[in-house]
Amino acid sequence: MNSTPARADDRFTVRQKTTLMVNRYVVTETLPDGSDGRVLAFAEQKRMTLKEQMTFHTDESGRQVLFTATARQVVDLGAVYDVHDADGRAVGTFRKRFAASLLRSTWELDQPGAVAAVGRERNRFVAVVRRLWDLLPFDFVPFPWPYHFDFVSDGGPVMKVDKKFGLRDRYAVEVSSPALDLRLAIAQAVALDALQSR
């Protein structure tokens, strides 16, 4: 596989893998019949680090890096994440709007010269209930109701991310904008799970 995952009908699935000290995800293309196609990337994010970074590999061995997403600042709730390819070239950025996210999670996605989009939780009610759930002493019980994000630019759709029911986190992603680099879309989708509580 080369450093740029081929577009696969602009739909893919992100699944979290259960591990102790590292968040791991597998990203697979979604075929027209809804089944999984080939693996596009394996993602890894170490927990409890001062400067967040997610690394995307070609396979589980982790020997070949496809791209990375790294926070510019240390322990910053509104940190900008830079996505770079395997050779260090900039792909784009994303960040969580901290103030706007207090009641409804809001993200900014930017691919210079191509796409600038804002993504928000689709359902305001679910967003509020999810925040109330976080106040309860149920640390070991994940929020049971799925939540979804819509990314738009100038009123037009760019990408949507739908969390699915299940014991493990799973997201169905559909990219509407052909201008959006698939690596940036994958990084943002994984961040919606790995960094959502930041």
N, C-alpha and C positions, 0 to 999 in steps of 0.2 A: 504494500500500500504506500502511495506517495504521501507527502506532507499535507495535502489538501484532500479531505474525504470527498469522494464524488457525491454529487447530489443524488438522492434516492427518492424521487417523486416528492421531495421536500417534506417528508414526514419521517420522524424517528422516535424511538422510545428510550427513556432514561430509567434505569433500574438501580436502586441502591442495593449494595451487597452488605450483609451483616458482618461487621468486624469490630474489634474493641477500640483500638487507638487511632485508627485511620478510617476516614470516610472513603468508601470505594463505590464506583458506579460503572456500569457497562452501558454503552450507547449502541443501539442497533437500528438499522434501517427498518422502516415499516413497509411491507409489501402491499400492493393494491388490495389483497384479500384480508389485510389486517394482521397477518402473521409476521414474525421476525425474519428479516433478511440477514445480510452479513453484518459483522461488528464494525462500527465506525470508529469507536475509541473506547479505551478504558481510562477512567479518571480516578485520581487519588488526591485526597486532601488530609494532611495531618491535623489532628485536633490539638487544641491548647497550645498554639504557637502564637507568638507576638505579631508576626507579619504573615498574613494569610497567603497561601499559594495553592493552586490546583494545577496538577500536571496531568496531561492527557497523553496516553501511550497507544501504540499500535496493538499491543497485546498485554496479557496479564504479567508477562515477565518483566515489563517495565524497562526493557533495554533500549527501545527506540521511542523518543519523544516526538509527538505530533505537534503539540502547541502547549502553551502555559497561560495561566491567568494569575497575576500577582498583584497584591494590594500595593499602592504607592506609599501608604502610611502604615505606621505601627499602631495597632489597636485603635482604629478610627471607625466609628459607627457609620460614617458617610464616605468611607474610603472609595477611591476610584480604583478599579481593577483593570490593568493593562493586559490585553491578550496579544501574545507574540507567537510567531511560528517557530519551528524548530531551529531556524537560523537567527532568531532574535528580531526579525522584522515585525513591525507593528501591524496588527490586524484590526484592532478596534478597542473600545473600552466599554465597561458597564459600571454602574454604581447604584446603590440604594439611596433614595431620597429619604433621609432619616426623619425629618419633621413631617413630611407628607405621609410617612409610613406608620405614624403612631396609631391611626385608626384604619388605614387601608394601605397595605404594602404597595410601594411605588418604586419602580426602577427606571433608570435611563440607560439606553443602549445606543452607542455611537460608533459608526463605521465611517470615518472621514471620507468625504467625497461620494458617499453612496447612500447610507441610511442613518437617520437619527430618529429614534423612537422612544416612546414612553410606555412602560408596561404597568398595569394596575391589576389588583385583585378584582375579578369580575363581579363577585357578589359582596356587597357592603355588609349585609347581615352576617354572613359566614365570617367575614374579616373581624367584625366586632366580637362575635362569639369565640373565635379562635384566641383573641387577646384575653378574654375573660377566663378561658380554659387555662391559659398559661399562669394565671394567678392562683389556681387551685393546686393543692399538694399532690398532684398526680404526675410527678416527674417521669415515672416509669410507664405511663400510659400515653401513647401518642394521640394527638387530636384526631378523632375518628372520621370527621366529615371531609371529603375532598375539597380542595380549593383550586381555583383556576386563575390564569393570568392572560390578559390580552395586551399585546404590544401594537401600538398604532403610530403612524407618522402622517401628519397633515390630515387626520381623520380617516386615513386608509389603513387596512390591516397589514401588519408586518409579520407577526408570529403569534400563535396562541399555544398555551401550555395548559394541559388538563391533567390534574392529579387524579389517579384512579383509586377505587376502593381496594383494600388489601392490607395484609399484615406488614408487607414491606413497601417502602415508598416506590411508586412507579408513575411516570409522567409520559403522556402522549403529546408530542410536539408537532405542530404543523407550521411550516414557514411559507408565508404568502408572498413575500417580496423576493423576486429572483436576484435582486441586488445584494441581499444579505449574505455575507460569508458564512458558510455552514459551521466553520470553527467557532465564530463568535456566537452563533445561535446555540451551539452545543454548550459552550462555556456558560452562557447566561442561563440556560435550562438547568444545568447542574447546580449553579449558584442559587437558584430558587429553592433548592433543598438544602444544600450544604451551608449556605449563609443566611437563610431566611430568618433565623433567630438573632442575628447580629444587630 
